[in-house]
Amino acid sequence: MRRALRTSLLAVPAALGLTVTTATSANAHYVYYADIIWSNADSSRCMISYSETSHGSSGGGYYKGESRSRAELSSFPSECVVPYEKNTGHLGEAFRIFKWYVDSAGDGSWLLCWQTERDWYKNSEPSSDLRLQMSDVPAEGLCGPGYYGLNNYAIMYDNGTWVGGSPMWSGYHWLPDGTPPEPEPTEPAPPLEIPPGGGSTSKASQKVGVLGKTGKPVIGVDGKPVKVNPAPELPDARNSASGGGGKRHTEVNENGSVTEVVELESKMLPAAR
């Protein structure tokens, strides 16, 4: 099941402190999307995946992905918006950063620029939200100037199994993007297509090329572009508590819910490099 988050939030009164904002690559310094990617049979519990790409403090980029556990609001049936705490190791996050690449023939495609070091980071203490963020991106961007976007992967352990895992695309953003003056994009905007990278059953046809720091495709020993399946596999249910690591801190929100934040380092590179 999948429902647009915007539809749910608009039905909830402003008294709850919820706001709805939008941003597009054409008129803002950040792009994002959030959506419900899983709910149980009666929709009393659900999970939201959030994906964001922005220019960051350096202008070279800032990326954020969140796995949000939510429950139904009793006074507004079917509105799954209340933070719902999950046990240690029961929220998972991973993301993949893509860059639009145009070859010498003028053909464009989304190629993998960066990926999280481990397939899944998990919450190390009880929390309702798990966030991955990367803010140390160099001013020139991860893979040189161009259009970037984030595929966020959020999972949750529920009733003995992992749920979720479908990619959430942030939309694309031209980087680097400083202020002022802001550099103009030097290439046409990509079409409104989403990079491949579905769940663990992705087929070989969904493999993508890998970019190096220079912004050029990585070439293998066979002289052909290296291609990988960008989708992380769901973890083993018997090992749900593993997945620590990373510099972490927690944030207590106004409503008392806890968000665990993992700060990623841009020096980590795709395994194919």
Accessible surface in RSA format (square Angstrom, percent):
REM  Atomic radii and reference values for relative SASA: ProtOr
REM  Chains: A
REM  Algorithm: Lee & Richards
REM  Probe-radius: 1.40
REM  Slices: 20
REM RES _ NUM      All-atoms   Total-Side   Main-Chain    Non-polar    All polar
REM                ABS   REL    ABS   REL    ABS   REL    ABS   REL    ABS   REL
RES MET A   1   120.39  62.3  57.72  38.2  62.68 149.2  65.28  55.5  55.11  73.0
RES ARG A   2   128.31  53.9  96.89  49.4  31.43  74.8  45.34  62.0  82.98  50.3
RES ARG A   3    65.06  27.3  60.08  30.6   4.98  11.9  48.87  66.8  16.19   9.8
RES ALA A   4    42.28  38.9  32.39  50.0   9.89  22.5  32.90  46.3   9.38  24.9
RES LEU A   5    16.82   9.4  16.54  11.8   0.27   0.7  16.54  11.6   0.27   0.7
RES ARG A   6   120.68  50.7 116.16  59.2   4.52  10.8  39.73  54.3  80.95  49.1
RES THR A   7    97.63  69.4  89.68  90.9   7.95  18.9  68.20  91.6  29.43  44.5
RES SER A   8     2.13   1.8   0.48   0.6   1.65   3.8   1.72   3.7   0.41   0.6
RES LEU A   9    27.40  15.3  23.19  16.6   4.22  10.6  23.19  16.3   4.22  11.4
RES LEU A  10   125.87  70.1  95.98  68.7  29.89  75.1  98.88  69.4  26.99  72.6
RES ALA A  11    54.47  50.1  30.36  46.9  24.10  54.8  42.08  59.3  12.39  32.8
RES VAL A  12    12.09   8.0   0.00   0.0  12.09  29.1   0.77   0.7  11.32  30.7
RES PRO A  13    58.85  42.9  45.65  41.6  13.20  48.0  58.37  48.2   0.48   3.0
RES ALA A  14    89.77  82.5  67.88 104.8  21.88  49.8  70.51  99.3  19.26  51.0
RES ALA A  15   102.10  93.9  55.98  86.4  46.12 104.9  69.61  98.0  32.49  86.1
RES LEU A  16    80.79  45.0  52.73  37.7  28.06  70.5  57.10  40.1  23.69  63.7
RES GLY A  17    61.75  76.2   0.00   N/A  61.75  76.2  35.18  96.5  26.57  59.5
RES LEU A  18    65.08  36.2  49.05  35.1  16.03  40.3  50.20  35.3  14.88  40.0
RES THR A  19   113.21  80.5  90.45  91.7  22.77  54.3  67.48  90.6  45.73  69.1
RES VAL A  20    53.12  35.0  22.06  20.0  31.06  74.9  24.11  21.0  29.01  78.7
RES THR A  21    81.69  58.1  69.50  70.5  12.19  29.0  58.68  78.8  23.02  34.8
RES THR A  22    84.55  60.1  59.80  60.6  24.75  59.0  29.38  39.5  55.17  83.4
RES ALA A  23    17.41  16.0   0.64   1.0  16.76  38.1   3.86   5.4  13.55  35.9
RES THR A  24    70.02  49.8  66.44  67.4   3.58   8.5  67.47  90.6   2.55   3.9
RES SER A  25    48.67  41.1  20.89  27.9  27.77  64.0   4.80  10.2  43.87  61.5
RES ALA A  26    99.65  91.6  57.53  88.8  42.12  95.8  68.01  95.8  31.63  83.8
RES ASN A  27   119.43  82.4  81.91  79.2  37.53  90.4  41.36  99.5  78.08  75.5
RES ALA A  28    34.96  32.1  13.36  20.6  21.60  49.1  22.46  31.6  12.51  33.1
RES HIS A  29    67.89  37.1  65.70  45.7   2.19   5.6  43.04  44.4  24.85  28.9
RES TYR A  30    82.76  38.6  82.76  47.1   0.00   0.0  56.26  42.3  26.50  32.7
RES VAL A  31     4.81   3.2   4.81   4.4   0.00   0.0   4.81   4.2   0.00   0.0
RES TYR A  32    43.87  20.5  31.40  17.9  12.47  32.5  28.71  21.6  15.17  18.7
RES TYR A  33    82.27  38.4  81.40  46.3   0.86   2.2  61.51  46.2  20.76  25.6
RES ALA A  34    10.45   9.6   4.31   6.7   6.13  14.0   4.31   6.1   6.13  16.2
RES ASP A  35     7.49   5.2   7.49   7.5   0.00   0.0   0.00   0.0   7.49   7.5
RES ILE A  36     0.19   0.1   0.19   0.1   0.00   0.0   0.19   0.1   0.00   0.0
RES ILE A  37    16.93   9.6   0.22   0.2  16.71  40.3   0.37   0.3  16.56  44.9
RES TRP A  38    42.57  17.1  42.00  20.3   0.57   1.3  28.15  15.0  14.42  23.4
RES SER A  39    15.31  12.9   1.60   2.1  13.72  31.6   0.48   1.0  14.84  20.8
RES ASN A  40    29.27  20.2  20.10  19.4   9.18  22.1  16.47  39.6  12.81  12.4
RES ALA A  41   118.51 109.0  68.62 105.9  49.88 113.5  82.26 115.8  36.25  96.0
RES ASP A  42    99.75  69.9  76.26  75.9  23.49  55.5  47.45 111.7  52.30  52.2
RES SER A  43    23.23  19.6  23.20  31.0   0.03   0.1   8.63  18.4  14.60  20.5
RES SER A  44    33.40  28.2  31.03  41.4   2.38   5.5  24.47  52.1   8.94  12.5
RES ARG A  45    64.16  26.9  64.16  32.7   0.00   0.0  11.17  15.3  52.99  32.1
RES CYS A  46     0.19   0.1   0.05   0.1   0.13   0.3   0.05   0.1   0.13   0.1
RES MET A  47     0.00   0.0   0.00   0.0   0.00   0.0   0.00   0.0   0.00   0.0
RES ILE A  48     4.61   2.6   4.61   3.4   0.00   0.0   4.61   3.3   0.00   0.0
RES SER A  49     0.00   0.0   0.00   0.0   0.00   0.0   0.00   0.0   0.00   0.0
RES TYR A  50    22.48  10.5  22.48  12.8   0.00   0.0  10.92   8.2  11.56  14.3
RES SER A  51     0.00   0.0   0.00   0.0   0.00   0.0   0.00   0.0   0.00   0.0
RES GLU A  52    18.60  10.7  18.60  14.1   0.00   0.0   0.10   0.2  18.50  15.1
RES THR A  53     0.00   0.0   0.00   0.0   0.00   0.0   0.00   0.0   0.00   0.0
RES SER A  54    10.37   8.8  10.37  13.8   0.00   0.0   5.67  12.1   4.70   6.6
RES HIS A  55    44.09  24.1  44.09  30.6   0.00   0.0  25.78  26.6  18.31  21.3
RES GLY A  56    18.99  23.4   0.00   N/A  18.99  23.4  15.50  42.5   3.49   7.8
RES SER A  57   121.68 102.8  69.99  93.4  51.69 119.1  59.63 127.0  62.05  86.9
RES SER A  58    51.36  43.4  23.60  31.5  27.76  63.9  33.47  71.3  17.90  25.1
RES GLY A  59     3.25   4.0   0.00   N/A   3.25   4.0   2.57   7.0   0.68   1.5
RES GLY A  60     0.22   0.3   0.00   N/A   0.22   0.3   0.00   0.0   0.22   0.5
RES GLY A  61     1.18   1.5   0.00   N/A   1.18   1.5   0.00   0.0   1.18   2.6
RES TYR A  62    40.21  18.8  40.21  22.9   0.00   0.0  29.46  22.1  10.74  13.2
RES TYR A  63     0.18   0.1   0.18   0.1   0.00   0.0   0.00   0.0   0.18   0.2
RES LYS A  64    39.32  19.2  39.32  24.1   0.00   0.0   0.28   0.2  39.05  41.6
RES GLY A  65     0.00   0.0   0.00   N/A   0.00   0.0   0.00   0.0   0.00   0.0
RES GLU A  66     7.36   4.2   7.36   5.6   0.00   0.0   0.56   1.1   6.80   5.6
RES SER A  67     0.00   0.0   0.00   0.0   0.00   0.0   0.00   0.0   0.00   0.0
RES ARG A  68    44.84  18.8  44.84  22.9   0.00   0.0   2.10   2.9  42.74  25.9
RES SER A  69     0.78   0.7   0.78   1.0   0.00   0.0   0.00   0.0   0.78   1.1
RES ARG A  70    28.98  12.2  28.63  14.6   0.35   0.8   0.00   0.0  28.98  17.6
RES ALA A  71    15.88  14.6  15.88  24.5   0.00   0.0  15.88  22.4   0.00   0.0
RES GLU A  72    60.40  34.7  43.99  33.3  16.41  39.1   5.07   9.8  55.33  45.2
RES LEU A  73    26.89  15.0  26.52  19.0   0.37   0.9  26.89  18.9   0.00   0.0
RES SER A  74   105.62  89.3  79.09 105.6  26.53  61.1  53.49 113.9  52.13  73.0
RES SER A  75    81.95  69.3  50.64  67.6  31.31  72.1  51.24 109.1  30.71  43.0
RES PHE A  76    67.07  33.6  64.62  40.0   2.45   6.4  67.07  40.7   0.00   0.0
RES PRO A  77    98.69  71.9  88.98  81.1   9.71  35.3  89.18  73.6   9.52  59.2
RES SER A  78    57.24  48.4  55.99  74.7   1.25   2.9  38.75  82.5  18.49  25.9
RES GLU A  79    22.57  13.0  22.57  17.1   0.00   0.0   2.92   5.6  19.65  16.0
RES CYS A  80     0.53   0.4   0.34   0.4   0.19   0.5   0.34   0.9   0.19   0.2
RES VAL A  81    13.66   9.0   4.88   4.4   8.78  21.2   5.82   5.1   7.84  21.3
RES VAL A  82    53.72  35.3  52.35  47.4   1.37   3.3  53.72  46.7   0.00   0.0
RES PRO A  83    36.79  26.8  19.74  18.0  17.05  62.0  19.90  16.4  16.89 104.9
RES TYR A  84    94.68  44.2  92.02  52.4   2.66   6.9  53.04  39.9  41.64  51.3
RES GLU A  85   110.98  63.7  88.88  67.2  22.09  52.6  26.85  51.9  84.12  68.7
RES LYS A  86    20.65  10.1  18.44  11.3   2.21   5.3   5.41   4.9  15.24  16.2
RES ASN A  87    96.91  66.8  94.92  91.7   1.99   4.8  13.85  33.3  83.06  80.3
RES THR A  88    57.20  40.7  48.95  49.6   8.25  19.7  38.36  51.5  18.84  28.5
RES GLY A  89     0.05   0.1   0.00   N/A   0.05   0.1   0.05   0.1   0.00   0.0
RES HIS A  90    35.27  19.3  35.27  24.5   0.00   0.0  18.36  18.9  16.91  19.7
RES LEU A  91     0.00   0.0   0.00   0.0   0.00   0.0   0.00   0.0   0.00   0.0
RES GLY A  92     0.00   0.0   0.00   N/A   0.00   0.0   0.00   0.0   0.00   0.0
RES GLU A  93     0.00   0.0   0.00   0.0   0.00   0.0   0.00   0.0   0.00   0.0
RES ALA A  94     0.00   0.0   0.00   0.0   0.00   0.0   0.00   0.0   0.00   0.0
RES PHE A  95     0.00   0.0   0.00   0.0   0.00   0.0   0.00   0.0   0.00   0.0
RES ARG A  96     8.67   3.6   8.67   4.4   0.00   0.0   0.00   0.0   8.67   5.3
RES ILE A  97     0.00   0.0   0.00   0.0   0.00   0.0   0.00   0.0   0.00   0.0
RES PHE A  98     0.00   0.0   0.00   0.0   0.00   0.0   0.00   0.0   0.00   0.0
RES LYS A  99    13.13   6.4  13.13   8.1   0.00   0.0   0.00   0.0  13.13  14.0
RES TRP A 100    18.55   7.4  17.34   8.4   1.21   2.9  11.83   6.3   6.72  10.9
RES TYR A 101    41.33  19.3  40.10  22.8   1.22   3.2  21.55  16.2  19.78  24.4
RES VAL A 102    61.70  40.6  41.05  37.2  20.65  49.8  41.05  35.7  20.65  56.0
RES ASP A 103    54.42  38.1  47.43  47.2   6.99  16.5  19.86  46.7  34.56  34.5
RES SER A 104   129.32 109.3  80.24 107.1  49.08 113.1  59.88 127.5  69.44  97.3
RES ALA A 105    81.96  75.4  43.57  67.2  38.39  87.3  55.45  78.1  26.51  70.2
RES GLY A 106    53.88  66.4   0.00   N/A  53.88  66.4  26.40  72.4  27.48  61.5
RES ASP A 107    93.33  65.4  86.63  86.2   6.70  15.8  26.60  62.6  66.73  66.6
RES GLY A 108    31.33  38.6   0.00   N/A  31.33  38.6   1.40   3.8  29.94  67.0
RES SER A 109    49.82  42.1  49.57  66.1   0.26   0.6  35.43  75.4  14.40  20.2
RES TRP A 110     6.93   2.8   1.06   0.5   5.87  13.8   1.06   0.6   5.87   9.5
RES LEU A 111    18.36  10.2  18.36  13.1   0.00   0.0  18.36  12.9   0.00   0.0
RES LEU A 112     0.60   0.3   0.60   0.4   0.00   0.0   0.60   0.4   0.00   0.0
RES CYS A 113     0.34   0.3   0.16   0.2   0.18   0.4   0.00   0.0   0.34   0.4
RES TRP A 114     1.48   0.6   1.48   0.7   0.00   0.0   1.48   0.8   0.00   0.0
RES GLN A 115    33.38  18.7  33.32  24.4   0.06   0.1   0.43   0.9  32.95  25.0
RES THR A 116     3.10   2.2   0.00   0.0   3.10   7.4   0.00   0.0   3.10   4.7
RES GLU A 117   126.30  72.5  93.62  70.8  32.68  77.8  33.28  64.4  93.02  75.9
RES ARG A 118    92.94  39.0  86.18  43.9   6.76  16.1  23.39  32.0  69.55  42.1
RES ASP A 119    74.07  51.9  66.15  65.8   7.92  18.7  15.88  37.4  58.19  58.0
RES TRP A 120    15.52   6.2   9.61   4.7   5.91  13.9   9.61   5.1   5.91   9.6
RES TYR A 121     5.06   2.4   5.06   2.9   0.00   0.0   0.70   0.5   4.36   5.4
RES LYS A 122     7.64   3.7   6.52   4.0   1.12   2.7   4.02   3.6   3.61   3.8
RES ASN A 123     2.07   1.4   0.00   0.0   2.07   5.0   0.00   0.0   2.07   2.0
RES SER A 124    61.60  52.1  36.61  48.9  24.98  57.6  31.58  67.2  30.02  42.1
RES GLU A 125    72.61  41.7  72.00  54.5   0.61   1.5  17.76  34.4  54.85  44.8
RES PRO A 126    60.23  43.9  56.41  51.4   3.82  13.9  56.41  46.6   3.82  23.8
RES SER A 127     0.27   0.2   0.00   0.0   0.27   0.6   0.27   0.6   0.00   0.0
RES SER A 128     1.51   1.3   1.21   1.6   0.30   0.7   1.21   2.6   0.30   0.4
RES ASP A 129     8.37   5.9   8.37   8.3   0.00   0.0   0.20   0.5   8.16   8.1
RES LEU A 130     0.00   0.0   0.00   0.0   0.00   0.0   0.00   0.0   0.00   0.0
RES ARG A 131    37.86  15.9  37.86  19.3   0.00   0.0   0.00   0.0  37.86  22.9
RES LEU A 132     0.00   0.0   0.00   0.0   0.00   0.0   0.00   0.0   0.00   0.0
RES GLN A 133    26.66  14.9  26.66  19.5   0.00   0.0   0.00   0.0  26.66  20.2
RES MET A 134     0.00   0.0   0.00   0.0   0.00   0.0   0.00   0.0   0.00   0.0
RES SER A 135    52.67  44.5  40.02  53.4  12.65  29.1  21.32  45.4  31.35  43.9
RES ASP A 136    75.11  52.6  52.04  51.8  23.07  54.6  45.16 106.3  29.95  29.9
RES VAL A 137     3.80   2.5   0.00   0.0   3.80   9.2   0.00   0.0   3.80  10.3
RES PRO A 138    53.28  38.8  42.39  38.6  10.89  39.6  53.28  44.0   0.00   0.0
RES ALA A 139    59.57  54.8  51.69  79.8   7.88  17.9  51.95  73.2   7.62  20.2
RES GLU A 140   107.27  61.6 102.08  77.2   5.19  12.4  56.49 109.3  50.78  41.5
RES GLY A 141     3.20   3.9   0.00   N/A   3.20   3.9   0.00   0.0   3.19   7.1
RES LEU A 142    18.23  10.2   8.53   6.1   9.70  24.4   9.80   6.9   8.43  22.7
RES CYS A 143     0.21   0.2   0.03   0.0   0.18   0.4   0.00   0.0   0.21   0.2
RES GLY A 144    13.53  16.7   0.00   N/A  13.53  16.7  12.34  33.9   1.19   2.7
RES PRO A 145    82.75  60.3  73.87  67.3   8.88  32.3  73.87  61.0   8.88  55.2
RES GLY A 146     0.00   0.0   0.00   N/A   0.00   0.0   0.00   0.0   0.00   0.0
RES TYR A 147    16.05   7.5  16.05   9.1   0.00   0.0   7.36   5.5   8.69  10.7
RES TYR A 148     0.06   0.0   0.06   0.0   0.00   0.0   0.06   0.0   0.00   0.0
RES GLY A 149     0.00   0.0   0.00   N/A   0.00   0.0   0.00   0.0   0.00   0.0
RES LEU A 150     0.00   0.0   0.00   0.0   0.00   0.0   0.00   0.0   0.00   0.0
RES ASN A 151     0.07   0.0   0.07   0.1   0.00   0.0   0.00   0.0   0.07   0.1
RES ASN A 152     0.00   0.0   0.00   0.0   0.00   0.0   0.00   0.0   0.00   0.0
RES TYR A 153     0.50   0.2   0.50   0.3   0.00   0.0   0.50   0.4   0.00   0.0
RES ALA A 154     0.00   0.0   0.00   0.0   0.00   0.0   0.00   0.0   0.00   0.0
RES ILE A 155     0.00   0.0   0.00   0.0   0.00   0.0   0.00   0.0   0.00   0.0
RES MET A 156     1.62   0.8   1.62   1.1   0.00   0.0   1.62   1.4   0.00   0.0
RES TYR A 157    37.44  17.5  36.38  20.7   1.06   2.8  16.81  12.6  20.63  25.4
RES ASP A 158    10.27   7.2   8.44   8.4   1.83   4.3   1.09   2.6   9.18   9.2
RES ASN A 159   144.84  99.9 105.04 101.5  39.80  95.8  25.87  62.3 118.97 115.0
RES GLY A 160    49.22  60.7   0.00   N/A  49.22  60.7  25.56  70.1  23.66  53.0
RES THR A 161    69.35  49.3  69.29  70.2   0.06   0.1  41.91  56.3  27.45  41.5
RES TRP A 162    16.20   6.5   3.99   1.9  12.21  28.7   3.99   2.1  12.21  19.8
RES VAL A 163    19.57  12.9  15.44  14.0   4.13   9.9  19.57  17.0   0.00   0.0
RES GLY A 164    29.07  35.8   0.00   N/A  29.07  35.8   5.43  14.9  23.64  52.9
RES GLY A 165     6.25   7.7   0.00   N/A   6.25   7.7   3.48   9.6   2.77   6.2
RES SER A 166    41.64  35.2  39.19  52.3   2.46   5.7  35.57  75.7   6.07   8.5
RES PRO A 167    29.12  21.2  20.97  19.1   8.16  29.6  20.97  17.3   8.16  50.7
RES MET A 168     1.53   0.8   1.31   0.9   0.21   0.5   0.21   0.2   1.31   1.7
RES TRP A 169    29.31  11.8  19.95   9.7   9.36  22.0  14.80   7.9  14.51  23.5
RES SER A 170     4.53   3.8   0.00   0.0   4.53  10.4   0.33   0.7   4.20   5.9
RES GLY A 171    20.78  25.6   0.00   N/A  20.78  25.6  20.33  55.8   0.46   1.0
RES TYR A 172    25.72  12.0  24.23  13.8   1.49   3.9   9.28   7.0  16.43  20.3
RES HIS A 173     7.07   3.9   6.31   4.4   0.75   1.9   6.64   6.8   0.43   0.5
RES TRP A 174    24.59   9.9  19.94   9.7   4.65  10.9  18.28   9.7   6.31  10.2
RES LEU A 175     0.01   0.0   0.01   0.0   0.00   0.0   0.01   0.0   0.00   0.0
RES PRO A 176    31.82  23.2  31.82  29.0   0.00   0.0  31.82  26.3   0.00   0.0
RES ASP A 177    14.91  10.4  14.91  14.8   0.00   0.0   3.17   7.5  11.74  11.7
RES GLY A 178    27.77  34.2   0.00   N/A  27.77  34.2  25.78  70.8   1.98   4.4
RES THR A 179    87.20  62.0  54.21  55.0  33.00  78.6  23.82  32.0  63.38  95.8
RES PRO A 180   122.19  89.1 102.25  93.2  19.94  72.5 102.44  84.6  19.75 122.8
RES PRO A 181   127.55  93.0 112.29 102.4  15.25  55.4 116.24  96.0  11.30  70.2
RES GLU A 182    75.52  43.4  58.77  44.5  16.75  39.9  18.10  35.0  57.41  46.9
RES PRO A 183    67.31  49.1  47.93  43.7  19.38  70.5  60.06  49.6   7.25  45.1
RES GLU A 184   136.97  78.6 126.78  95.9  10.19  24.3  59.05 114.2  77.92  63.6
RES PRO A 185    60.18  43.9  40.11  36.6  20.06  72.9  40.11  33.1  20.06 124.7
RES THR A 186   119.42  84.9  81.58  82.7  37.84  90.2  76.29 102.5  43.12  65.2
RES GLU A 187    49.21  28.3  38.37  29.0  10.84  25.8  18.15  35.1  31.06  25.4
RES PRO A 188   113.16  82.5  98.82  90.1  14.35  52.2 110.80  91.5   2.36  14.7
RES ALA A 189    59.15  54.4  34.82  53.7  24.32  55.3  34.82  49.0  24.32  64.4
RES PRO A 190     5.24   3.8   0.00   0.0   5.24  19.1   0.32   0.3   4.93  30.6
RES PRO A 191    70.36  51.3  57.39  52.3  12.98  47.2  70.12  57.9   0.24   1.5
RES LEU A 192   171.32  95.4 131.07  93.8  40.26 101.2 137.40  96.5  33.93  91.3
RES GLU A 193    78.09  44.8  70.13  53.1   7.97  19.0  29.18  56.4  48.92  39.9
RES ILE A 194   113.58  64.6  90.94  67.7  22.64  54.6  90.94  65.5  22.64  61.4
RES PRO A 195     4.80   3.5   0.00   0.0   4.80  17.4   0.00   0.0   4.80  29.8
RES PRO A 196    44.90  32.7  35.69  32.5   9.21  33.5  44.90  37.1   0.00   0.0
RES GLY A 197     2.16   2.7   0.00   N/A   2.16   2.7   0.00   0.0   2.16   4.8
RES GLY A 198    19.66  24.2   0.00   N/A  19.66  24.2  18.69  51.3   0.97   2.2
RES GLY A 199    32.63  40.2   0.00   N/A  32.63  40.2  20.57  56.5  12.05  27.0
RES SER A 200    56.09  47.4  26.87  35.9  29.22  67.3  10.58  22.5  45.52  63.8
RES THR A 201   123.37  87.7 102.38 103.8  20.99  50.0  80.34 107.9  43.03  65.0
RES SER A 202    22.31  18.9   0.34   0.5  21.97  50.6   5.00  10.6  17.31  24.3
RES LYS A 203   154.50  75.4 148.45  91.1   6.05  14.4  96.86  87.2  57.63  61.4
RES ALA A 204    76.59  70.4  58.01  89.5  18.58  42.3  60.97  85.9  15.62  41.4
RES SER A 205   104.16  88.0  61.72  82.4  42.45  97.8  59.08 125.8  45.09  63.2
RES GLN A 206    62.03  34.7  60.54  44.2   1.50   3.6  18.48  39.3  43.55  33.0
RES LYS A 207    94.40  46.1  81.55  50.0  12.85  30.6  28.81  25.9  65.58  69.9
RES VAL A 208     7.55   5.0   3.75   3.4   3.80   9.2   7.55   6.6   0.00   0.0
RES GLY A 209     4.02   5.0   0.00   N/A   4.02   5.0   2.69   7.4   1.33   3.0
RES VAL A 210     0.50   0.3   0.04   0.0   0.45   1.1   0.04   0.0   0.45   1.2
RES LEU A 211     0.00   0.0   0.00   0.0   0.00   0.0   0.00   0.0   0.00   0.0
RES GLY A 212    13.26  16.3   0.00   N/A  13.26  16.3  13.26  36.4   0.00   0.0
RES LYS A 213   141.14  68.9 124.25  76.2  16.89  40.2  69.87  62.9  71.27  75.9
RES THR A 214   115.16  81.9  85.39  86.6  29.78  71.0  84.92 114.1  30.24  45.7
RES GLY A 215     7.98   9.8   0.00   N/A   7.98   9.8   3.97  10.9   4.01   9.0
RES LYS A 216   128.33  62.6 126.45  77.6   1.88   4.5  76.68  69.0  51.65  55.0
RES PRO A 217    34.56  25.2  24.39  22.2  10.17  37.0  24.39  20.1  10.17  63.2
RES VAL A 218    32.74  21.5  27.41  24.8   5.33  12.9  32.53  28.3   0.21   0.6
RES ILE A 219    98.67  56.1  72.44  54.0  26.22  63.2  72.44  52.2  26.22  71.2
RES GLY A 220    22.38  27.6   0.00   N/A  22.38  27.6  15.72  43.1   6.66  14.9
RES VAL A 221   170.03 111.9 128.06 115.9  41.97 101.1 137.33 119.3  32.70  88.7
RES ASP A 222   102.31  71.7  68.03  67.7  34.28  81.1  44.75 105.3  57.57  57.4
RES GLY A 223    54.78  67.6   0.00   N/A  54.78  67.6  29.12  79.9  25.66  57.5
RES LYS A 224   138.19  67.4 136.90  84.0   1.29   3.1  79.80  71.8  58.39  62.2
RES PRO A 225    72.04  52.5  60.85  55.5  11.19  40.7  60.85  50.2  11.19  69.5
RES VAL A 226    35.80  23.6  29.94  27.1   5.87  14.1  35.59  30.9   0.21   0.6
RES LYS A 227   127.19  62.1 106.21  65.2  20.98  49.9  50.43  45.4  76.76  81.8
RES VAL A 228    39.47  26.0  36.29  32.9   3.17   7.6  39.47  34.3   0.00   0.0
RES ASN A 229    56.99  39.3  35.70  34.5  21.29  51.3  16.68  40.1  40.31  39.0
RES PRO A 230     1.36   1.0   0.00   0.0   1.36   4.9   1.31   1.1   0.05   0.3
RES ALA A 231    12.77  11.7   0.57   0.9  12.20  27.7   0.57   0.8  12.20  32.3
RES PRO A 232     7.18   5.2   0.24   0.2   6.95  25.3   2.65   2.2   4.54  28.2
RES GLU A 233   117.48  67.4 114.07  86.3   3.41   8.1  29.24  56.6  88.24  72.0
RES LEU A 234    74.69  41.6  55.88  40.0  18.81  47.3  55.88  39.2  18.81  50.6
RES PRO A 235    27.79  20.3   9.40   8.6  18.39  66.9  18.88  15.6   8.91  55.4
RES ASP A 236    68.50  48.0  52.08  51.8  16.43  38.8  34.44  81.1  34.07  34.0
RES ALA A 237    37.05  34.1  28.99  44.7   8.07  18.3  29.19  41.1   7.86  20.8
RES ARG A 238   217.31  91.2 177.05  90.3  40.26  95.9  87.53 119.6 129.78  78.7
RES ASN A 239    82.84  57.1  80.17  77.5   2.67   6.4  18.54  44.6  64.30  62.2
RES SER A 240    17.39  14.7  15.37  20.5   2.02   4.6   0.00   0.0  17.39  24.4
RES ALA A 241    74.87  68.8  54.35  83.9  20.52  46.7  54.60  76.9  20.26  53.7
RES SER A 242    48.92  41.3  37.32  49.8  11.60  26.7  38.25  81.5  10.67  14.9
RES GLY A 243    12.71  15.7   0.00   N/A  12.71  15.7   6.37  17.5   6.33  14.2
RES GLY A 244    34.40  42.4   0.00   N/A  34.40  42.4  24.83  68.1   9.57  21.4
RES GLY A 245    39.82  49.1   0.00   N/A  39.82  49.1  27.13  74.5  12.69  28.4
RES GLY A 246    49.36  60.9   0.00   N/A  49.36  60.9  20.20  55.4  29.16  65.3
RES LYS A 247   164.33  80.2 149.92  92.0  14.41  34.3 100.80  90.7  63.53  67.7
RES ARG A 248    55.98  23.5  25.35  12.9  30.63  72.9  25.30  34.6  30.68  18.6
RES HIS A 249    86.48  47.3  77.55  53.9   8.93  22.8  66.25  68.3  20.23  23.5
RES THR A 250    58.40  41.5  35.18  35.7  23.22  55.3   6.52   8.8  51.87  78.4
RES GLU A 251    64.21  36.9  59.57  45.1   4.63  11.0  28.21  54.6  35.99  29.4
RES VAL A 252   110.95  73.0  79.29  71.8  31.66  76.3  79.29  68.9  31.66  85.9
RES ASN A 253    55.79  38.5  45.09  43.6  10.70  25.8  22.00  53.0  33.78  32.7
RES GLU A 254   193.37 111.0 147.71 111.7  45.66 108.7  71.52 138.3 121.85  99.5
RES ASN A 255   104.88  72.3  62.58  60.5  42.29 101.8  47.81 115.1  57.07  55.2
RES GLY A 256    48.04  59.2   0.00   N/A  48.04  59.2  29.03  79.7  19.01  42.6
RES SER A 257    17.99  15.2   7.30   9.7  10.69  24.6  16.44  35.0   1.55   2.2
RES VAL A 258    30.26  19.9  28.01  25.4   2.24   5.4  28.01  24.3   2.24   6.1
RES THR A 259     4.58   3.3   4.58   4.6   0.00   0.0   0.52   0.7   4.06   6.1
RES GLU A 260     1.22   0.7   1.22   0.9   0.00   0.0   0.70   1.4   0.52   0.4
RES VAL A 261     0.10   0.1   0.10   0.1   0.00   0.0   0.10   0.1   0.00   0.0
RES VAL A 262     0.00   0.0   0.00   0.0   0.00   0.0   0.00   0.0   0.00   0.0
RES GLU A 263    42.47  24.4  38.51  29.1   3.96   9.4  29.61  57.3  12.86  10.5
RES LEU A 264     3.86   2.1   1.34   1.0   2.51   6.3   2.58   1.8   1.28   3.4
RES GLU A 265    78.27  44.9  78.03  59.0   0.25   0.6  26.58  51.4  51.69  42.2
RES SER A 266    16.21  13.7  11.71  15.6   4.50  10.4   0.86   1.8  15.35  21.5
RES LYS A 267   155.33  75.8 135.61  83.2  19.72  47.0  88.20  79.4  67.13  71.5
RES MET A 268    27.43  14.2  20.31  13.4   7.12  16.9  20.21  17.2   7.22   9.6
RES LEU A 269    72.93  40.6  51.78  37.0  21.15  53.2  51.78  36.4  21.15  56.9
RES PRO A 270     3.90   2.8   1.04   0.9   2.87  10.4   1.04   0.9   2.87  17.8
RES ALA A 271    95.06  87.4  59.32  91.5  35.74  81.3  71.85 101.2  23.22  61.5
RES ALA A 272    31.54  29.0   2.89   4.5  28.64  65.2  15.18  21.4  16.35  43.3
RES ARG A 273    83.45  35.0  23.63  12.0  59.83 142.4  48.25  65.9  35.21  21.3
END  Absolute sums over single chains surface
CHAIN  1 A    12864.4       9593.1       3271.3       7246.0       5618.4
END  Absolute sums over all chains
TOTAL         12864.4       9593.1       3271.3       7246.0       5618.4
